[in-house]
Amino acid sequence: MRILGKKPEHTHIVIQEIAEEDWGFCGLLTDDWKKQQNSESPTVSNQ
């Protein structure tokens, strides 16, 4: 009510669940973006 300036009885909320694999980020599907980030990260060795 405070943010929208509307009465609560005039406000509707819709929740739509989206599978994680259907999200995208930076023009890529999230899974592809994660793979890209992992391949760009330097590997830490245990020497």
N, C-alpha and C positions, 0 to 999 in steps of 0.2 A: 504494500500500500504506500509506503513511504517513497520507495524508488520509482514506481510506475505512476504514482498519483492517481491510482484507481481504487475503487472499492473492491474488497476481497471477493464479493459475490460476482464481480465482473471479470475476474481473473481465472484463467484456466492454465493448468500445467500438464504438459504431455511429456512422458518419459519414453524414449525409444532406445532400446538396447541395441548396440552395434557390436558385432564380433570384432575382437582385437585385430584379426587379420584383414578386416575391411577398412581399417583406419589408414590414413595417409599422412605424410609429413614431407615437406620440401619436394613435392611432386612425385614422391615414391610411396608405394605401399609401406606400411610401418615395418613389416618383416624385411623388405628389401633395404630400407634405410638402416635398420639395425645391422644387417650384414655388411653394408658399406662402411658403417662406423667402426665395426669390429676389424675390418680389413685395413682400415687406415690407422688404427691404434698401434703404437709401438708395442712389441712383445717384450715382456719382462722375463729375463732369464734367472734361474736359481743357481748362479755360480758363486 
